[in-house]
């Protein structure tokens, strides 16, 4: 896996949920956007060239989206299975 992939769990203002989801979908770094139940409101999968690129995305784009209250990030360390394909490395 080249680059950095991360799941970002977002807390969003309830009245802004749909707008935030639509705005996030516009970013080229965001590959998937999910509105979810549970503790978080939206979970996105982000792809960046490196940690610096991911940091710039978070501080320069993600946290500036109106309605995003906060984010919790999980960096992908290894992929065992993706879209039905088993990955062994």
MODELLER restraints for C-alpha pairs under 7 A, 6 or more apart:
rsr = mdl.restraints
at = mdl.atoms
rsr.add(forms.Gaussian(group=physical.xy_distance, feature=features.Distance(at['CA:3:A'], at['CA:48:A']), mean=5.82, stdev=0.5))
rsr.add(forms.Gaussian(group=physical.xy_distance, feature=features.Distance(at['CA:3:A'], at['CA:49:A']), mean=4.39, stdev=0.5))
rsr.add(forms.Gaussian(group=physical.xy_distance, feature=features.Distance(at['CA:3:A'], at['CA:50:A']), mean=5.16, stdev=0.5))
rsr.add(forms.Gaussian(group=physical.xy_distance, feature=features.Distance(at['CA:4:A'], at['CA:47:A']), mean=5.73, stdev=0.5))
rsr.add(forms.Gaussian(group=physical.xy_distance, feature=features.Distance(at['CA:4:A'], at['CA:48:A']), mean=5.16, stdev=0.5))
rsr.add(forms.Gaussian(group=physical.xy_distance, feature=features.Distance(at['CA:4:A'], at['CA:49:A']), mean=6.00, stdev=0.5))
rsr.add(forms.Gaussian(group=physical.xy_distance, feature=features.Distance(at['CA:4:A'], at['CA:50:A']), mean=5.38, stdev=0.5))
rsr.add(forms.Gaussian(group=physical.xy_distance, feature=features.Distance(at['CA:4:A'], at['CA:51:A']), mean=6.43, stdev=0.5))
rsr.add(forms.Gaussian(group=physical.xy_distance, feature=features.Distance(at['CA:5:A'], at['CA:46:A']), mean=5.57, stdev=0.5))
rsr.add(forms.Gaussian(group=physical.xy_distance, feature=features.Distance(at['CA:5:A'], at['CA:47:A']), mean=4.57, stdev=0.5))
rsr.add(forms.Gaussian(group=physical.xy_distance, feature=features.Distance(at['CA:5:A'], at['CA:48:A']), mean=6.48, stdev=0.5))
rsr.add(forms.Gaussian(group=physical.xy_distance, feature=features.Distance(at['CA:5:A'], at['CA:75:A']), mean=6.08, stdev=0.5))
rsr.add(forms.Gaussian(group=physical.xy_distance, feature=features.Distance(at['CA:5:A'], at['CA:76:A']), mean=5.46, stdev=0.5))
rsr.add(forms.Gaussian(group=physical.xy_distance, feature=features.Distance(at['CA:6:A'], at['CA:45:A']), mean=5.72, stdev=0.5))
rsr.add(forms.Gaussian(group=physical.xy_distance, feature=features.Distance(at['CA:6:A'], at['CA:46:A']), mean=5.24, stdev=0.5))
rsr.add(forms.Gaussian(group=physical.xy_distance, feature=features.Distance(at['CA:6:A'], at['CA:47:A']), mean=6.68, stdev=0.5))
rsr.add(forms.Gaussian(group=physical.xy_distance, feature=features.Distance(at['CA:6:A'], at['CA:73:A']), mean=6.61, stdev=0.5))
rsr.add(forms.Gaussian(group=physical.xy_distance, feature=features.Distance(at['CA:6:A'], at['CA:74:A']), mean=5.47, stdev=0.5))
rsr.add(forms.Gaussian(group=physical.xy_distance, feature=features.Distance(at['CA:6:A'], at['CA:75:A']), mean=4.20, stdev=0.5))
rsr.add(forms.Gaussian(group=physical.xy_distance, feature=features.Distance(at['CA:6:A'], at['CA:76:A']), mean=5.33, stdev=0.5))
rsr.add(forms.Gaussian(group=physical.xy_distance, feature=features.Distance(at['CA:7:A'], at['CA:43:A']), mean=6.72, stdev=0.5))
rsr.add(forms.Gaussian(group=physical.xy_distance, feature=features.Distance(at['CA:7:A'], at['CA:44:A']), mean=5.68, stdev=0.5))
rsr.add(forms.Gaussian(group=physical.xy_distance, feature=features.Distance(at['CA:7:A'], at['CA:45:A']), mean=4.61, stdev=0.5))
rsr.add(forms.Gaussian(group=physical.xy_distance, feature=features.Distance(at['CA:7:A'], at['CA:46:A']), mean=6.33, stdev=0.5))
rsr.add(forms.Gaussian(group=physical.xy_distance, feature=features.Distance(at['CA:7:A'], at['CA:73:A']), mean=5.87, stdev=0.5))
rsr.add(forms.Gaussian(group=physical.xy_distance, feature=features.Distance(at['CA:7:A'], at['CA:74:A']), mean=5.14, stdev=0.5))
rsr.add(forms.Gaussian(group=physical.xy_distance, feature=features.Distance(at['CA:7:A'], at['CA:75:A']), mean=6.39, stdev=0.5))
rsr.add(forms.Gaussian(group=physical.xy_distance, feature=features.Distance(at['CA:8:A'], at['CA:43:A']), mean=5.61, stdev=0.5))
rsr.add(forms.Gaussian(group=physical.xy_distance, feature=features.Distance(at['CA:8:A'], at['CA:44:A']), mean=5.27, stdev=0.5))
rsr.add(forms.Gaussian(group=physical.xy_distance, feature=features.Distance(at['CA:8:A'], at['CA:45:A']), mean=6.37, stdev=0.5))
rsr.add(forms.Gaussian(group=physical.xy_distance, feature=features.Distance(at['CA:8:A'], at['CA:71:A']), mean=6.34, stdev=0.5))
rsr.add(forms.Gaussian(group=physical.xy_distance, feature=features.Distance(at['CA:8:A'], at['CA:72:A']), mean=5.67, stdev=0.5))
rsr.add(forms.Gaussian(group=physical.xy_distance, feature=features.Distance(at['CA:8:A'], at['CA:73:A']), mean=4.47, stdev=0.5))
rsr.add(forms.Gaussian(group=physical.xy_distance, feature=features.Distance(at['CA:8:A'], at['CA:74:A']), mean=6.29, stdev=0.5))
rsr.add(forms.Gaussian(group=physical.xy_distance, feature=features.Distance(at['CA:9:A'], at['CA:40:A']), mean=6.05, stdev=0.5))
rsr.add(forms.Gaussian(group=physical.xy_distance, feature=features.Distance(at['CA:9:A'], at['CA:42:A']), mean=6.09, stdev=0.5))
rsr.add(forms.Gaussian(group=physical.xy_distance, feature=features.Distance(at['CA:9:A'], at['CA:43:A']), mean=4.52, stdev=0.5))
rsr.add(forms.Gaussian(group=physical.xy_distance, feature=features.Distance(at['CA:9:A'], at['CA:44:A']), mean=6.67, stdev=0.5))
rsr.add(forms.Gaussian(group=physical.xy_distance, feature=features.Distance(at['CA:9:A'], at['CA:71:A']), mean=5.56, stdev=0.5))
rsr.add(forms.Gaussian(group=physical.xy_distance, feature=features.Distance(at['CA:9:A'], at['CA:72:A']), mean=5.06, stdev=0.5))
rsr.add(forms.Gaussian(group=physical.xy_distance, feature=features.Distance(at['CA:9:A'], at['CA:73:A']), mean=6.26, stdev=0.5))
rsr.add(forms.Gaussian(group=physical.xy_distance, feature=features.Distance(at['CA:10:A'], at['CA:40:A']), mean=5.72, stdev=0.5))
rsr.add(forms.Gaussian(group=physical.xy_distance, feature=features.Distance(at['CA:10:A'], at['CA:41:A']), mean=5.90, stdev=0.5))
rsr.add(forms.Gaussian(group=physical.xy_distance, feature=features.Distance(at['CA:10:A'], at['CA:42:A']), mean=5.18, stdev=0.5))
rsr.add(forms.Gaussian(group=physical.xy_distance, feature=features.Distance(at['CA:10:A'], at['CA:43:A']), mean=6.01, stdev=0.5))
rsr.add(forms.Gaussian(group=physical.xy_distance, feature=features.Distance(at['CA:10:A'], at['CA:68:A']), mean=6.93, stdev=0.5))
rsr.add(forms.Gaussian(group=physical.xy_distance, feature=features.Distance(at['CA:10:A'], at['CA:70:A']), mean=5.92, stdev=0.5))
rsr.add(forms.Gaussian(group=physical.xy_distance, feature=features.Distance(at['CA:10:A'], at['CA:71:A']), mean=4.55, stdev=0.5))
rsr.add(forms.Gaussian(group=physical.xy_distance, feature=features.Distance(at['CA:10:A'], at['CA:72:A']), mean=6.51, stdev=0.5))
rsr.add(forms.Gaussian(group=physical.xy_distance, feature=features.Distance(at['CA:11:A'], at['CA:40:A']), mean=5.45, stdev=0.5))
rsr.add(forms.Gaussian(group=physical.xy_distance, feature=features.Distance(at['CA:11:A'], at['CA:41:A']), mean=5.44, stdev=0.5))
rsr.add(forms.Gaussian(group=physical.xy_distance, feature=features.Distance(at['CA:11:A'], at['CA:42:A']), mean=6.95, stdev=0.5))
rsr.add(forms.Gaussian(group=physical.xy_distance, feature=features.Distance(at['CA:11:A'], at['CA:68:A']), mean=6.26, stdev=0.5))
rsr.add(forms.Gaussian(group=physical.xy_distance, feature=features.Distance(at['CA:11:A'], at['CA:69:A']), mean=5.42, stdev=0.5))
rsr.add(forms.Gaussian(group=physical.xy_distance, feature=features.Distance(at['CA:11:A'], at['CA:70:A']), mean=5.33, stdev=0.5))
rsr.add(forms.Gaussian(group=physical.xy_distance, feature=features.Distance(at['CA:11:A'], at['CA:71:A']), mean=6.30, stdev=0.5))
rsr.add(forms.Gaussian(group=physical.xy_distance, feature=features.Distance(at['CA:12:A'], at['CA:41:A']), mean=6.03, stdev=0.5))
rsr.add(forms.Gaussian(group=physical.xy_distance, feature=features.Distance(at['CA:12:A'], at['CA:67:A']), mean=5.52, stdev=0.5))
rsr.add(forms.Gaussian(group=physical.xy_distance, feature=features.Distance(at['CA:12:A'], at['CA:68:A']), mean=4.65, stdev=0.5))
rsr.add(forms.Gaussian(group=physical.xy_distance, feature=features.Distance(at['CA:12:A'], at['CA:69:A']), mean=5.31, stdev=0.5))
rsr.add(forms.Gaussian(group=physical.xy_distance, feature=features.Distance(at['CA:13:A'], at['CA:67:A']), mean=5.04, stdev=0.5))
rsr.add(forms.Gaussian(group=physical.xy_distance, feature=features.Distance(at['CA:13:A'], at['CA:68:A']), mean=6.51, stdev=0.5))
rsr.add(forms.Gaussian(group=physical.xy_distance, feature=features.Distance(at['CA:13:A'], at['CA:69:A']), mean=6.59, stdev=0.5))
rsr.add(forms.Gaussian(group=physical.xy_distance, feature=features.Distance(at['CA:16:A'], at['CA:67:A']), mean=5.39, stdev=0.5))
rsr.add(forms.Gaussian(group=physical.xy_distance, feature=features.Distance(at['CA:20:A'], at['CA:65:A']), mean=6.91, stdev=0.5))
rsr.add(forms.Gaussian(group=physical.xy_distance, feature=features.Distance(at['CA:20:A'], at['CA:67:A']), mean=6.42, stdev=0.5))
rsr.add(forms.Gaussian(group=physical.xy_distance, feature=features.Distance(at['CA:21:A'], at['CA:33:A']), mean=6.83, stdev=0.5))
rsr.add(forms.Gaussian(group=physical.xy_distance, feature=features.Distance(at['CA:24:A'], at['CA:30:A']), mean=6.91, stdev=0.5))
rsr.add(forms.Gaussian(group=physical.xy_distance, feature=features.Distance(at['CA:25:A'], at['CA:33:A']), mean=6.43, stdev=0.5))
rsr.add(forms.Gaussian(group=physical.xy_distance, feature=features.Distance(at['CA:29:A'], at['CA:46:A']), mean=5.43, stdev=0.5))
rsr.add(forms.Gaussian(group=physical.xy_distance, feature=features.Distance(at['CA:29:A'], at['CA:47:A']), mean=5.22, stdev=0.5))
rsr.add(forms.Gaussian(group=physical.xy_distance, feature=features.Distance(at['CA:29:A'], at['CA:48:A']), mean=6.21, stdev=0.5))
rsr.add(forms.Gaussian(group=physical.xy_distance, feature=features.Distance(at['CA:30:A'], at['CA:44:A']), mean=6.64, stdev=0.5))
rsr.add(forms.Gaussian(group=physical.xy_distance, feature=features.Distance(at['CA:30:A'], at['CA:45:A']), mean=5.82, stdev=0.5))
rsr.add(forms.Gaussian(group=physical.xy_distance, feature=features.Distance(at['CA:30:A'], at['CA:46:A']), mean=4.50, stdev=0.5))
rsr.add(forms.Gaussian(group=physical.xy_distance, feature=features.Distance(at['CA:30:A'], at['CA:47:A']), mean=6.40, stdev=0.5))
rsr.add(forms.Gaussian(group=physical.xy_distance, feature=features.Distance(at['CA:31:A'], at['CA:45:A']), mean=5.60, stdev=0.5))
rsr.add(forms.Gaussian(group=physical.xy_distance, feature=features.Distance(at['CA:31:A'], at['CA:46:A']), mean=5.87, stdev=0.5))
rsr.add(forms.Gaussian(group=physical.xy_distance, feature=features.Distance(at['CA:31:A'], at['CA:47:A']), mean=6.88, stdev=0.5))
rsr.add(forms.Gaussian(group=physical.xy_distance, feature=features.Distance(at['CA:32:A'], at['CA:44:A']), mean=5.42, stdev=0.5))
rsr.add(forms.Gaussian(group=physical.xy_distance, feature=features.Distance(at['CA:32:A'], at['CA:45:A']), mean=5.10, stdev=0.5))
rsr.add(forms.Gaussian(group=physical.xy_distance, feature=features.Distance(at['CA:33:A'], at['CA:43:A']), mean=6.06, stdev=0.5))
rsr.add(forms.Gaussian(group=physical.xy_distance, feature=features.Distance(at['CA:33:A'], at['CA:44:A']), mean=4.53, stdev=0.5))
rsr.add(forms.Gaussian(group=physical.xy_distance, feature=features.Distance(at['CA:33:A'], at['CA:45:A']), mean=6.75, stdev=0.5))
rsr.add(forms.Gaussian(group=physical.xy_distance, feature=features.Distance(at['CA:34:A'], at['CA:42:A']), mean=5.49, stdev=0.5))
rsr.add(forms.Gaussian(group=physical.xy_distance, feature=features.Distance(at['CA:34:A'], at['CA:43:A']), mean=5.18, stdev=0.5))
rsr.add(forms.Gaussian(group=physical.xy_distance, feature=features.Distance(at['CA:34:A'], at['CA:44:A']), mean=6.17, stdev=0.5))
rsr.add(forms.Gaussian(group=physical.xy_distance, feature=features.Distance(at['CA:35:A'], at['CA:41:A']), mean=5.91, stdev=0.5))
rsr.add(forms.Gaussian(group=physical.xy_distance, feature=features.Distance(at['CA:35:A'], at['CA:42:A']), mean=4.43, stdev=0.5))
rsr.add(forms.Gaussian(group=physical.xy_distance, feature=features.Distance(at['CA:35:A'], at['CA:43:A']), mean=6.51, stdev=0.5))
rsr.add(forms.Gaussian(group=physical.xy_distance, feature=features.Distance(at['CA:36:A'], at['CA:42:A']), mean=5.64, stdev=0.5))
rsr.add(forms.Gaussian(group=physical.xy_distance, feature=features.Distance(at['CA:36:A'], at['CA:43:A']), mean=6.99, stdev=0.5))
rsr.add(forms.Gaussian(group=physical.xy_distance, feature=features.Distance(at['CA:48:A'], at['CA:54:A']), mean=5.33, stdev=0.5))
rsr.add(forms.Gaussian(group=physical.xy_distance, feature=features.Distance(at['CA:79:A'], at['CA:87:A']), mean=6.54, stdev=0.5))
rsr.add(forms.Gaussian(group=physical.xy_distance, feature=features.Distance(at['CA:80:A'], at['CA:86:A']), mean=5.97, stdev=0.5))
rsr.add(forms.Gaussian(group=physical.xy_distance, feature=features.Distance(at['CA:80:A'], at['CA:87:A']), mean=4.93, stdev=0.5))
rsr.add(forms.Gaussian(group=physical.xy_distance, feature=features.Distance(at['CA:80:A'], at['CA:88:A']), mean=6.42, stdev=0.5))
rsr.add(forms.Gaussian(group=physical.xy_distance, feature=features.Distance(at['CA:81:A'], at['CA:87:A']), mean=5.35, stdev=0.5))
